[in-house]
Amino acid sequence: MKVTGEVRLGHMEMARGLEDRKLQIDACVDALYSFAQSKDQFLNLQGGVYLEPLSAGFQANYDFTLQYEPNHRKNLFAIAQKWGETCREMVVRQDGKGFASFFLERLDKLNADLAGNASLAVYKTDTSDVPILFMDISRPVRSAYYLNGVKLFHSRISAGPVSESPVRIQFDGSVKVDGEPIVMKRGKPQTFTGSVNYQQKETTLNGRWIWENQGNNDGVDFGPEEDESVKDSLLAVETANQAAAAEGRRGAHFSPWVGLSGVFASFSDKNYKAFGLDKGQFMFLPDLIAAARVKVGFGENADMFASFGVGAFIGLGFGGGLQRGYIAPVVQTELGYKIFGVRETAVIAIPEDNSEEWMQFKTGAFVNFGMFGVEGGFDIITNLGKGGYVTFYWGL
């Protein structure tokens, strides 16, 4: 509907249009039911068991990765792609900023119907970036693998973020279907490696992969359940905290900075004579700098940052006694990643009568420890010489 100053849309025409779209959404949601699957379905154990002889018996070394069956995954992607292309205009809001409210209502009912039919499949949505419909599992399911009656390992498949989903339908202008080929858990692939010793010789090897929600599993050790749930909850909290921290770093914000420095330099400039010093006189120049800066965080997780600001400098120069004390304006800029970075600080000294100004250009690397940090680098001082410096600072 195009708004041109006056809306003229008949009641019957509008009602018919909305009803038609509701019917189309109903059809799209019904189609989702036909290819719904949970994360514990259509899985393969990629890898194997490798035997090594022992003086009595043998050792079974295993190395498995839990993955989704490739051929089924390919077919499912093709079906999901066709569904997305067909239903995009119905299920996505017309402004492209999320899913239609009626579609979300019907999706909730679909998930309830799946649960009522004993399916662990569940559809979820994510709109933090672009609208994404993805598949997940409604509750955790454990399994265990036994070889000749001896347990090799156990696993637990549980719900996770959109980044761990096996099927994602993204609506970003066009429709894109992707998903993880390997079962992910807390951001890492589910892999199982280890070894088990068998004391007796075996003529045959029989492996059984047993699931707690399928068949007779009496006496099977599926591993801990409560501890895994706690870990999943802790991961969710940690992930949320990391996302909140990234958003807090992103963009521009005020960043005050205060540093206390010690500069060590040799008076190599010809002006040493004006101070009555010997050439090469060792100089120690302590200073205090306070700056008001603008800090900009950027990057996928806002781990990169750049700062620029101005401030004030108070410094002293010692060499065979106090040679100078002065105040000057400062310009500072920096570029960093996480806790590391490089910084340039320019001290624009104001010349005094009958003397040459000491302008400083500090170029160094720094590391942050929370709000505090340490910096070290090279310092060029006009009309004096060159040297190094160490700065201890506080900043936001």
C-alpha atoms as one frame of an Amber mdcrd trajectory, in Angstrom:
protein
   0.000   0.000   0.000   1.503   3.299  -1.090   0.719   6.366   1.034   0.456
   9.569  -0.999  -1.185  11.931   1.453  -4.634  10.370   1.466  -5.439   6.691
   1.909  -8.338   5.419  -0.163  -8.681   1.695   0.325 -12.114   0.189   0.508
 -13.019  -1.840   3.594 -13.956  -4.929   1.580 -10.779  -4.760  -0.521  -8.559
  -4.397   2.558 -10.336  -7.191   4.444 -10.098  -9.501   1.447  -6.374  -8.762
   1.091  -5.648  -9.488   4.740  -7.721 -12.675   4.728  -5.928 -13.885   1.612
  -2.560 -13.319   3.267  -3.668 -15.185   6.397  -4.655 -18.147   4.246  -1.305
 -18.017   2.505   0.522 -17.922   5.867  -1.550 -20.895   7.033  -0.443 -22.829
   3.964   3.214 -21.885   4.493   3.145 -22.973   8.132   1.443 -26.251   7.224
   4.272 -26.859   4.750   6.842 -26.387   7.519   5.346 -29.358   9.350   6.243
 -31.679   6.469  10.022 -31.179   6.777  10.415 -30.403  10.487  13.254 -32.264
  12.178  15.071 -31.919  15.485  18.825 -31.822  16.010  18.961 -35.466  17.131
  17.623 -36.823  13.834  19.556 -38.029  10.779  22.947 -38.139  12.513  26.127
 -39.982  11.603  29.220 -40.816  13.596  32.060 -39.836  11.278  35.274 -41.682
  12.160  35.937 -45.112  13.539  37.531 -47.496  16.012  41.148 -48.556  15.527
  42.543 -51.627  17.283  46.004 -52.090  18.781  47.268 -55.404  20.245  48.109
 -55.816  23.924  49.957 -58.647  25.680  46.549 -59.743  26.941  43.648 -58.596
  24.798  43.634 -55.423  22.714  43.154 -51.661  22.894  40.311 -49.946  21.051
  41.118 -46.344  20.085  38.158 -44.315  18.879  37.842 -40.961  17.124  34.342
 -39.805  16.184  32.698 -36.574  15.074  28.933 -36.201  15.346  27.613 -34.900
  12.030  24.350 -34.560  10.146  23.797 -37.095   7.362  25.104 -35.284   4.227
  22.601 -36.561   1.652  19.587 -35.876   3.868  21.039 -32.460   4.681  21.361
 -31.653   0.963  17.767 -32.660   0.245  16.470 -30.752   3.269  18.296 -27.607
   2.148  16.650 -27.848  -1.283  13.178 -28.171   0.278  13.850 -25.286   2.695
  15.149 -23.101  -0.166  11.979 -23.742  -2.185   9.827 -22.990   0.879  11.675
 -19.749   1.571  11.394 -18.502  -1.988   7.683 -19.373  -2.113   6.682 -18.016
   1.300   9.025 -15.060   1.774   6.479 -12.384   0.864   3.892 -13.934   3.169
   5.908 -14.629   6.322   8.257 -11.610   6.346   6.925  -8.167   7.206   6.568
  -5.859   4.250   9.286  -3.567   5.634  11.651  -6.560   5.850  12.496  -5.910
   9.509  11.030  -9.053  11.017   8.388 -11.714  10.682   4.669 -11.100  10.311
   2.858 -11.276  13.642   0.301 -13.766  12.377   3.092 -16.012  11.129   4.672
 -15.985  14.613   1.304 -16.897  16.130   0.898 -19.806  13.739   4.497 -20.870
  14.339   3.784 -21.175  18.073   0.799 -23.389  17.299   2.886 -25.489  14.908
   5.499 -26.061  17.612   2.747 -27.092  20.030   1.401 -29.549  17.454   4.878
 -31.024  16.952   5.302 -31.465  20.696   1.842 -33.031  20.928   2.898 -35.621
  18.345   6.011 -36.504  20.399   8.382 -34.663  18.070  11.380 -32.841  19.511
  11.570 -30.565  16.471  10.949 -26.881  17.091  11.107 -23.820  14.860  12.635
 -20.625  16.231  13.259 -17.144  14.858  16.096 -14.659  15.155  15.824 -11.036
  14.009  18.962  -9.544  15.587  20.412  -8.948  12.103  18.140 -10.202   9.330
  14.990 -12.339   9.731  16.057 -15.978  10.198  13.885 -19.037  10.711  15.874
 -21.964  12.106  15.385 -25.483  13.448  16.292 -26.595  16.955  15.438 -29.215
  19.558  12.773 -28.651  22.220  14.542 -30.503  25.040  17.933 -32.179  25.583
  18.474 -35.782  24.499  21.362 -37.993  25.573  22.953 -40.969  23.875  25.778
 -43.421  24.557  27.965 -45.620  22.382  28.876 -49.133  23.525  31.409 -51.486
  21.945  31.032 -55.132  22.986  29.178 -54.075  26.102  31.777 -51.475  27.162
  30.845 -47.777  27.036  33.138 -45.662  24.879  31.472 -42.249  25.232  28.209
 -40.414  25.760  26.776 -37.273  24.197  24.048 -34.764  24.851  22.239 -32.764
  22.174  20.491 -29.658  23.408  19.030 -26.401  22.173  21.462 -23.694  21.139
  21.755 -20.312  19.436  21.001 -19.726  15.769  24.718 -20.103  14.981  24.546
 -23.814  15.968  21.394 -24.710  14.032  21.556 -27.414  11.334  19.039 -25.527
   9.148  18.741 -21.738   8.833  16.477 -19.932   6.372  17.687 -16.335   6.039
  15.623 -13.574   4.473  18.065 -10.843   3.455  16.756  -9.491   0.193  17.088
 -12.958  -1.293  16.581 -16.295   0.456  19.634 -18.167   1.711  19.577 -21.592
   3.362  22.551 -22.878   5.336  23.338 -24.695   8.571  26.038 -26.428  10.537
  27.195 -29.763   9.035  28.490 -30.934  12.446  26.588 -31.010  15.735  27.796
 -28.020  17.751  27.799 -27.678  21.512  28.735 -24.449  23.267  30.385 -23.196
  20.098  32.511 -26.323  19.517  32.001 -29.444  17.364  30.954 -32.572  19.242
  33.942 -34.902  18.940  34.774 -38.019  20.931  38.273 -39.474  21.264  39.757
 -41.959  23.683  40.726 -45.577  24.208  39.442 -48.632  26.067  41.389 -51.810
  26.913  39.790 -55.228  26.467  41.301 -58.079  28.449  39.941 -60.944  26.365
  40.313 -61.685  22.724  37.246 -60.869  20.686  36.324 -62.577  17.457  33.737
 -59.957  16.518  33.058 -56.335  17.445  29.517 -55.086  17.968  28.856 -51.385
  18.385  25.571 -50.009  19.707  24.557 -46.354  19.627  21.746 -46.044  22.173
  19.397 -43.082  22.680  17.503 -42.419  25.886  14.285 -41.636  23.984  14.331
 -44.733  21.788  13.731 -48.381  22.638  14.937 -50.346  25.642  17.826 -48.616
  27.371  17.822 -50.226  30.811  21.232 -50.151  32.456  22.692 -47.704  29.927
  24.956 -44.977  31.317  24.047 -41.796  29.450  26.295 -39.621  31.582  25.310
 -36.653  33.782  22.242 -34.625  32.984  22.024 -31.876  35.595  25.641 -30.802
  35.176  25.155 -30.489  31.410  22.050 -28.365  31.915  23.948 -26.077  34.247
  26.736 -25.712  31.697  24.216 -24.867  28.992  22.664 -22.233  31.251  26.069
 -20.794  32.092  26.952 -20.646  28.414  23.695 -18.814  27.647  24.455 -16.275
  30.373  28.038 -15.900  29.182  26.938 -15.457  25.571  24.376 -12.822  26.580
  26.981 -10.994  28.662  29.461 -11.050  25.789  26.837  -9.675  23.402  25.930
  -6.924  25.866  29.602  -6.071  26.368  30.125  -5.896  22.593  27.182  -3.528
  22.207  28.585  -1.413  25.034  31.901  -1.107  23.176  30.346  -0.448  19.782
  30.072   3.081  18.445  31.434   6.352  19.781  31.613   7.256  23.458  33.528
   9.573  25.775  36.873   8.164  26.945  38.861  10.080  29.586  42.545   9.179
  29.930  45.224  10.038  32.531  48.840   8.884  32.326  52.009   9.243  34.399
  55.209   8.878  32.343  58.918   8.669  32.786  61.039   9.662  29.759  64.728
   8.796  29.576  66.798  10.606  26.937  70.291  11.760  26.071  70.785  15.519
  25.488  72.308  15.152  22.026  71.085  18.443  20.522  73.421  21.410  20.265
  71.209  23.311  22.740  72.859  21.484  25.645  75.220  24.464  25.862  72.349
  26.818  26.708  71.700  24.773  29.850  75.348  24.542  30.814  75.339  20.767
  30.357  77.688  18.316  28.754  76.789  16.812  25.403  75.066  13.492  25.926
  73.885  14.479  29.392  71.372  11.883  30.683  67.950  13.473  31.095  64.930
  12.284  33.048  61.622  13.918  32.147  58.610  12.876  34.259  55.195  14.133
  33.177  51.468  13.904  33.809  48.964  13.953  30.940  45.170  14.198  31.130
  43.139  13.925  27.916  39.487  13.981  26.892  38.957  11.617  23.968  36.322
  10.112  21.723  36.648   6.326  21.446  34.966   4.361  18.637  34.482   0.586
  18.846  33.953  -1.325  15.599  34.193  -4.763  14.044  31.957  -7.837  14.283
  32.291  -8.038  18.077  33.438  -4.414  18.534  36.886  -5.753  19.484  38.662
  -3.080  17.456  38.786   0.541  18.543  40.215   3.926  17.640  40.519   7.019
  19.836  41.296  10.673  19.303  41.467  13.461  21.854  43.181  16.500  23.273
  44.415  17.339  26.739  47.000  19.008  28.930  50.605  18.141  29.838  52.623
  19.040  32.958  56.277  18.068  32.751  59.690  18.503  34.325  63.203  18.057
  32.970  66.037  16.830  35.201  69.678  16.632  34.145  72.305  17.744  36.621
  69.405  19.278  38.516  66.021  20.674  37.515  66.368  22.249  34.080  62.802
  23.046  33.153  59.186  22.773  34.206  56.460  23.501  31.677  52.807  23.101
  30.716  51.672  22.303  27.182  48.654  21.131  25.170  48.497  17.497  23.983
  47.008  15.672  21.000  46.579  11.890  21.265  45.407   9.150  18.929  45.399
   5.345  19.160  44.329   2.193  17.354  43.807  -1.134  19.097  42.407  -4.651
  19.143  40.942  -6.115  22.350  43.511  -5.188  25.055  46.445  -4.328  22.748
  47.179  -1.290  20.633  49.500   1.468  19.448  49.319   5.072  20.571  50.762
   8.373  19.363  50.959  11.314  21.776  52.164  14.744  20.641  53.125  17.377
  23.229  52.880  20.802  21.554  55.224  22.785  23.749  54.763  26.568  24.020
  58.156  28.283  23.463  59.558  30.437  26.252  61.604  33.613  25.830  65.199
  33.023  24.783  64.872  29.242  24.763  63.971  26.426  22.396  60.757  24.504
  23.043  60.789  20.804  23.872  58.084  19.255  21.725  57.575  15.537  22.348
  56.326  12.844  19.980  55.691   9.588  21.835  55.091   6.488  19.730  54.447
   3.307  21.650  52.534   0.087  22.195  50.210  -0.542  25.119  48.308  -3.280
  26.894  45.195  -2.753  28.996  44.403  -4.473  32.283  40.814  -3.430  32.789
  40.731   0.336  33.332  44.505   0.464  33.864  47.400  -0.207  31.539  51.060
   0.186  30.708  52.651   1.662  27.604  56.225   1.770  26.382  57.895   3.179
  23.330  60.129   5.706  21.586  60.167   9.455  22.228  61.513  12.219  20.001
  62.088  15.545  21.824  62.831  18.568  19.649  65.921  20.582  20.593  66.960
  17.874  23.032  67.279  14.374  21.590  65.752  10.924  21.499  64.915   8.363
  24.126  62.435   5.899  25.490  59.520   6.132  27.883  57.226   4.105  30.103
  53.671   5.223  30.951  51.254   3.914  33.538  47.727   5.063  32.814  44.053
   4.913  33.629  41.395   5.167  30.945  37.900   4.200  29.836
